[in-house]
Amino acid sequence: MNSPFLNIDLNDLGKGLILAVLTSVLTVVYTTVQAGSLSFDWKLVATTALTSAIGYLLKNLFTNSTGQTFKKEK
């Protein structure tokens, strides 16, 4: 069950956190492969995590409990 339109619940926050961690890990792996050595650009990792989590939460904020974006509850 999704949260109502213009609301975010703990489930959304948890999923946003998981998304932020996963995208950060993928960013580290990608930059490591590109550089050819294990190096961490913490600013890039933090920026990627923050923007992906905010994007996910904004998507959920504007989605109603039936999964329709930008539509109020029926």
N, CA, C and O atoms as CSV, one atom per row, in Angstrom:
chain,resi,resn,atom,element,x,y,z
A,1,MET,N,N,0.846,-1.187,0.000
A,1,MET,CA,C,0.000,0.000,0.000
A,1,MET,C,C,0.884,1.240,0.000
A,1,MET,O,O,1.815,1.352,0.797
A,2,ASN,N,N,0.590,2.148,-0.880
A,2,ASN,CA,C,1.330,3.404,-0.960
A,2,ASN,C,C,0.745,4.416,0.001
A,2,ASN,O,O,-0.396,4.284,0.443
A,3,SER,N,N,1.533,5.427,0.321
A,3,SER,CA,C,1.038,6.495,1.178
A,3,SER,C,C,0.117,7.407,0.369
A,3,SER,O,O,0.220,7.456,-0.857
A,4,PRO,N,N,-0.785,8.133,1.043
A,4,PRO,CA,C,-1.708,9.030,0.329
A,4,PRO,C,C,-0.978,10.184,-0.359
A,4,PRO,O,O,0.185,10.468,-0.075
A,5,PHE,N,N,-1.695,10.835,-1.266
A,5,PHE,CA,C,-1.172,11.974,-2.018
A,5,PHE,C,C,-0.695,13.060,-1.060
A,5,PHE,O,O,-1.387,13.385,-0.096
A,6,LEU,N,N,0.485,13.622,-1.320
A,6,LEU,CA,C,1.138,14.672,-0.529
A,6,LEU,C,C,1.500,14.230,0.890
A,6,LEU,O,O,1.580,15.062,1.793
A,7,ASN,N,N,1.719,12.924,1.095
A,7,ASN,CA,C,2.168,12.385,2.374
A,7,ASN,C,C,3.304,11.405,2.129
A,7,ASN,O,O,3.360,10.732,1.100
A,8,ILE,N,N,4.204,11.342,3.095
A,8,ILE,CA,C,5.299,10.376,3.052
A,8,ILE,C,C,5.291,9.637,4.373
A,8,ILE,O,O,5.224,10.262,5.432
A,9,ASP,N,N,5.358,8.291,4.329
A,9,ASP,CA,C,5.385,7.524,5.568
A,9,ASP,C,C,6.772,6.913,5.773
A,9,ASP,O,O,7.672,7.112,4.957
A,10,LEU,N,N,6.935,6.176,6.855
A,10,LEU,CA,C,8.231,5.582,7.177
A,10,LEU,C,C,8.682,4.576,6.123
A,10,LEU,O,O,9.880,4.419,5.887
A,11,ASN,N,N,7.743,3.906,5.497
A,11,ASN,CA,C,8.070,2.961,4.431
A,11,ASN,C,C,8.753,3.693,3.262
A,11,ASN,O,O,9.726,3.198,2.692
A,12,ASP,N,N,8.234,4.861,2.923
A,12,ASP,CA,C,8.840,5.667,1.853
A,12,ASP,C,C,10.247,6.107,2.237
A,12,ASP,O,O,11.157,6.079,1.409
A,13,LEU,N,N,10.429,6.516,3.499
A,13,LEU,CA,C,11.747,6.952,3.947
A,13,LEU,C,C,12.746,5.797,3.920
A,13,LEU,O,O,13.901,5.978,3.534
A,14,GLY,N,N,12.300,4.622,4.329
A,14,GLY,CA,C,13.172,3.449,4.298
A,14,GLY,C,C,13.589,3.083,2.892
A,14,GLY,O,O,14.758,2.793,2.638
A,15,LYS,N,N,12.631,3.097,1.972
A,15,LYS,CA,C,12.948,2.790,0.577
A,15,LYS,C,C,13.855,3.863,-0.023
A,15,LYS,O,O,14.735,3.554,-0.827
A,16,GLY,N,N,13.643,5.118,0.361
A,16,GLY,CA,C,14.521,6.195,-0.102
A,16,GLY,C,C,15.945,6.014,0.394
A,16,GLY,O,O,16.898,6.281,-0.338
A,17,LEU,N,N,16.094,5.559,1.640
A,17,LEU,CA,C,17.416,5.300,2.195
A,17,LEU,C,C,18.104,4.156,1.453
A,17,LEU,O,O,19.290,4.237,1.133
A,18,ILE,N,N,17.352,3.094,1.183
A,18,ILE,CA,C,17.917,1.965,0.430
A,18,ILE,C,C,18.346,2.416,-0.956
A,18,ILE,O,O,19.423,2.042,-1.422
A,19,LEU,N,N,17.526,3.208,-1.615
A,19,LEU,CA,C,17.871,3.721,-2.943
A,19,LEU,C,C,19.127,4.580,-2.885
A,19,LEU,O,O,19.986,4.482,-3.761
A,20,ALA,N,N,19.240,5.417,-1.864
A,20,ALA,CA,C,20.421,6.274,-1.722
A,20,ALA,C,C,21.682,5.448,-1.532
A,20,ALA,O,O,22.717,5.750,-2.127
A,21,VAL,N,N,21.607,4.408,-0.707
A,21,VAL,CA,C,22.776,3.551,-0.471
A,21,VAL,C,C,23.165,2.809,-1.748
A,21,VAL,O,O,24.341,2.753,-2.107
A,22,LEU,N,N,22.182,2.246,-2.424
A,22,LEU,CA,C,22.479,1.487,-3.645
A,22,LEU,C,C,23.076,2.367,-4.738
A,22,LEU,O,O,24.030,1.960,-5.401
A,23,THR,N,N,22.538,3.546,-4.932
A,23,THR,CA,C,23.087,4.421,-5.971
A,23,THR,C,C,24.485,4.901,-5.595
A,23,THR,O,O,25.328,5.096,-6.471
A,24,SER,N,N,24.739,5.092,-4.303
A,24,SER,CA,C,26.081,5.486,-3.869
A,24,SER,C,C,27.087,4.372,-4.133
A,24,SER,O,O,28.192,4.627,-4.610
A,25,VAL,N,N,26.703,3.143,-3.824
A,25,VAL,CA,C,27.588,2.001,-4.079
A,25,VAL,C,C,27.863,1.873,-5.571
A,25,VAL,O,O,29.004,1.661,-5.980
A,26,LEU,N,N,26.829,2.002,-6.375
A,26,LEU,CA,C,27.028,1.920,-7.829
A,26,LEU,C,C,27.910,3.049,-8.345
A,26,LEU,O,O,28.693,2.851,-9.275
A,27,THR,N,N,27.790,4.224,-7.751
A,27,THR,CA,C,28.648,5.340,-8.144
A,27,THR,C,C,30.105,5.047,-7.821
A,27,THR,O,O,30.989,5.322,-8.632
A,28,VAL,N,N,30.364,4.486,-6.631
A,28,VAL,CA,C,31.737,4.133,-6.263
A,28,VAL,C,C,32.285,3.073,-7.206
A,28,VAL,O,O,33.425,3.177,-7.658
A,29,VAL,N,N,31.491,2.062,-7.506
A,29,VAL,CA,C,31.940,1.006,-8.419
A,29,VAL,C,C,32.227,1.590,-9.805
A,29,VAL,O,O,33.247,1.270,-10.415
A,30,TYR,N,N,31.348,2.428,-10.289
A,30,TYR,CA,C,31.529,3.017,-11.615
A,30,TYR,C,C,32.782,3.879,-11.673
A,30,TYR,O,O,33.575,3.749,-12.606
A,31,THR,N,N,32.976,4.758,-10.694
A,31,THR,CA,C,34.158,5.623,-10.709
A,31,THR,C,C,35.439,4.814,-10.535
A,31,THR,O,O,36.479,5.177,-11.086
A,32,THR,N,N,35.374,3.718,-9.772
A,32,THR,CA,C,36.541,2.853,-9.608
A,32,THR,C,C,36.912,2.185,-10.928
A,32,THR,O,O,38.088,2.121,-11.287
A,33,VAL,N,N,35.927,1.696,-11.637
A,33,VAL,CA,C,36.188,1.055,-12.933
A,33,VAL,C,C,36.730,2.086,-13.926
A,33,VAL,O,O,37.653,1.793,-14.686
A,34,GLN,N,N,36.167,3.266,-13.917
A,34,GLN,CA,C,36.624,4.310,-14.844
A,34,GLN,C,C,38.052,4.747,-14.538
A,34,GLN,O,O,38.849,4.958,-15.452
A,35,ALA,N,N,38.379,4.883,-13.244
A,35,ALA,CA,C,39.704,5.364,-12.852
A,35,ALA,C,C,40.752,4.258,-12.923
A,35,ALA,O,O,41.938,4.539,-13.097
A,36,GLY,N,N,40.329,3.017,-12.790
A,36,GLY,CA,C,41.271,1.911,-12.811
A,36,GLY,C,C,41.899,1.640,-11.459
A,36,GLY,O,O,42.735,0.745,-11.336
A,37,SER,N,N,41.516,2.391,-10.448
A,37,SER,CA,C,42.014,2.168,-9.089
A,37,SER,C,C,40.916,2.512,-8.104
A,37,SER,O,O,39.978,3.241,-8.425
A,38,LEU,N,N,41.045,1.981,-6.906
A,38,LEU,CA,C,40.030,2.211,-5.874
A,38,LEU,C,C,40.241,3.587,-5.261
A,38,LEU,O,O,41.110,3.781,-4.411
A,39,SER,N,N,39.435,4.530,-5.705
A,39,SER,CA,C,39.502,5.886,-5.159
A,39,SER,C,C,38.080,6.363,-4.895
A,39,SER,O,O,37.160,6.084,-5.663
A,40,PHE,N,N,37.923,7.076,-3.811
A,40,PHE,CA,C,36.595,7.541,-3.421
A,40,PHE,C,C,36.511,9.050,-3.563
A,40,PHE,O,O,37.316,9.789,-2.997
A,41,ASP,N,N,35.536,9.490,-4.319
A,41,ASP,CA,C,35.203,10.909,-4.389
A,41,ASP,C,C,33.974,11.088,-3.507
A,41,ASP,O,O,32.841,10.959,-3.970
A,42,TRP,N,N,34.207,11.386,-2.238
A,42,TRP,CA,C,33.120,11.410,-1.263
A,42,TRP,C,C,32.078,12.472,-1.597
A,42,TRP,O,O,30.898,12.298,-1.293
A,43,LYS,N,N,32.498,13.558,-2.211
A,43,LYS,CA,C,31.529,14.593,-2.592
A,43,LYS,C,C,30.568,14.054,-3.652
A,43,LYS,O,O,29.365,14.303,-3.587
A,44,LEU,N,N,31.101,13.320,-4.621
A,44,LEU,CA,C,30.259,12.714,-5.652
A,44,LEU,C,C,29.329,11.666,-5.055
A,44,LEU,O,O,28.152,11.604,-5.412
A,45,VAL,N,N,29.845,10.847,-4.155
A,45,VAL,CA,C,29.028,9.816,-3.512
A,45,VAL,C,C,27.898,10.450,-2.709
A,45,VAL,O,O,26.748,10.022,-2.806
A,46,ALA,N,N,28.222,11.467,-1.919
A,46,ALA,CA,C,27.202,12.140,-1.100
A,46,ALA,C,C,26.168,12.856,-1.966
A,46,ALA,O,O,24.973,12.816,-1.672
A,47,THR,N,N,26.624,13.506,-3.023
A,47,THR,CA,C,25.703,14.208,-3.925
A,47,THR,C,C,24.762,13.223,-4.615
A,47,THR,O,O,23.566,13.485,-4.743
A,48,THR,N,N,25.301,12.102,-5.056
A,48,THR,CA,C,24.487,11.085,-5.714
A,48,THR,C,C,23.451,10.508,-4.753
A,48,THR,O,O,22.288,10.336,-5.117
A,49,ALA,N,N,23.877,10.209,-3.529
A,49,ALA,CA,C,22.957,9.658,-2.531
A,49,ALA,C,C,21.853,10.648,-2.204
A,49,ALA,O,O,20.680,10.279,-2.150
A,50,LEU,N,N,22.220,11.893,-1.988
A,50,LEU,CA,C,21.233,12.909,-1.628
A,50,LEU,C,C,20.243,13.165,-2.754
A,50,LEU,O,O,19.038,13.232,-2.510
A,51,THR,N,N,20.727,13.308,-3.978
A,51,THR,CA,C,19.812,13.600,-5.082
A,51,THR,C,C,18.906,12.410,-5.404
A,51,THR,O,O,17.739,12.599,-5.748
A,52,SER,N,N,19.422,11.207,-5.297
A,52,SER,CA,C,18.566,10.047,-5.583
A,52,SER,C,C,17.504,9.878,-4.501
A,52,SER,O,O,16.358,9.557,-4.815
A,53,ALA,N,N,17.860,10.087,-3.239
A,53,ALA,CA,C,16.877,9.976,-2.159
A,53,ALA,C,C,15.815,11.066,-2.268
A,53,ALA,O,O,14.628,10.790,-2.097
A,54,ILE,N,N,16.223,12.286,-2.547
A,54,ILE,CA,C,15.261,13.387,-2.689
A,54,ILE,C,C,14.347,13.144,-3.887
A,54,ILE,O,O,13.141,13.375,-3.802
A,55,GLY,N,N,14.903,12.686,-4.987
A,55,GLY,CA,C,14.086,12.389,-6.164
A,55,GLY,C,C,13.048,11.318,-5.883
A,55,GLY,O,O,11.896,11.442,-6.297
A,56,TYR,N,N,13.454,10.261,-5.177
A,56,TYR,CA,C,12.522,9.180,-4.840
A,56,TYR,C,C,11.418,9.686,-3.903
A,56,TYR,O,O,10.245,9.363,-4.089
A,57,LEU,N,N,11.796,10.472,-2.906
A,57,LEU,CA,C,10.795,10.988,-1.965
A,57,LEU,C,C,9.839,11.963,-2.639
A,57,LEU,O,O,8.645,11.966,-2.339
A,58,LEU,N,N,10.351,12.792,-3.548
A,58,LEU,CA,C,9.463,13.704,-4.274
A,58,LEU,C,C,8.491,12.938,-5.162
A,58,LEU,O,O,7.322,13.308,-5.271
A,59,LYS,N,N,8.971,11.874,-5.794
A,59,LYS,CA,C,8.087,11.042,-6.608
A,59,LYS,C,C,6.981,10.454,-5.745
A,59,LYS,O,O,5.816,10.459,-6.143
A,60,ASN,N,N,7.330,9.951,-4.576
A,60,ASN,CA,C,6.330,9.369,-3.680
A,60,ASN,C,C,5.408,10.418,-3.078
A,60,ASN,O,O,4.245,10.133,-2.796
A,61,LEU,N,N,5.917,11.622,-2.881
A,61,LEU,CA,C,5.087,12.694,-2.336
A,61,LEU,C,C,3.948,13.034,-3.291
A,61,LEU,O,O,2.837,13.331,-2.852
A,62,PHE,N,N,4.213,12.992,-4.582
A,62,PHE,CA,C,3.217,13.369,-5.576
A,62,PHE,C,C,2.512,12.178,-6.212
A,62,PHE,O,O,1.893,12.315,-7.267
A,63,THR,N,N,2.603,11.005,-5.576
A,63,THR,CA,C,1.911,9.814,-6.039
A,63,THR,C,C,0.869,9.422,-4.998
A,63,THR,O,O,1.162,9.415,-3.802
A,64,ASN,N,N,-0.344,9.097,-5.438
A,64,ASN,CA,C,-1.382,8.729,-4.481
A,64,ASN,C,C,-1.278,7.255,-4.105
A,64,ASN,O,O,-0.371,6.560,-4.563
A,65,SER,N,N,-2.193,6.779,-3.280
A,65,SER,CA,C,-2.112,5.413,-2.762
A,65,SER,C,C,-2.406,4.342,-3.817
A,65,SER,O,O,-2.169,3.159,-3.572
A,66,THR,N,N,-2.908,4.733,-4.965
A,66,THR,CA,C,-3.147,3.769,-6.037
A,66,THR,C,C,-2.043,3.800,-7.095
A,66,THR,O,O,-2.132,3.096,-8.101
A,67,GLY,N,N,-0.995,4.617,-6.872
A,67,GLY,CA,C,0.139,4.650,-7.779
A,67,GLY,C,C,0.033,5.661,-8.897
A,67,GLY,O,O,0.875,5.665,-9.794
A,68,GLN,N,N,-0.971,6.519,-8.875
A,68,GLN,CA,C,-1.132,7.529,-9.925
A,68,GLN,C,C,-0.399,8.803,-9.513
A,68,GLN,O,O,-0.582,9.307,-8.405
A,69,THR,N,N,0.428,9.316,-10.416
A,69,THR,CA,C,1.210,10.510,-10.128
A,69,THR,C,C,0.387,11.760,-10.398
A,69,THR,O,O,-0.325,11.845,-11.398
A,70,PHE,N,N,0.492,12.730,-9.493
A,70,PHE,CA,C,-0.174,14.028,-9.565
A,70,PHE,C,C,-1.704,13.924,-9.587
A,70,PHE,O,O,-2.377,14.779,-10.162
A,71,LYS,N,N,-2.240,12.893,-8.970
A,71,LYS,CA,C,-3.699,12.745,-8.876
A,71,LYS,C,C,-4.078,12.595,-7.415
A,71,LYS,O,O,-3.445,11.840,-6.676
A,72,LYS,N,N,-5.114,13.316,-6.999
A,72,LYS,CA,C,-5.582,13.224,-5.612
A,72,LYS,C,C,-6.272,11.893,-5.372
A,72,LYS,O,O,-6.609,11.169,-6.309
A,73,GLU,N,N,-6.472,11.589,-4.103
A,73,GLU,CA,C,-7.164,10.363,-3.716
A,73,GLU,C,C,-8.594,10.395,-4.231
A,73,GLU,O,O,-9.201,11.460,-4.344
A,74,LYS,N,N,-9.121,9.229,-4.540
A,74,LYS,CA,C,-10.501,9.142,-5.023
A,74,LYS,C,C,-11.442,9.073,-3.850
A,74,LYS,O,O,-12.656,8.996,-4.037
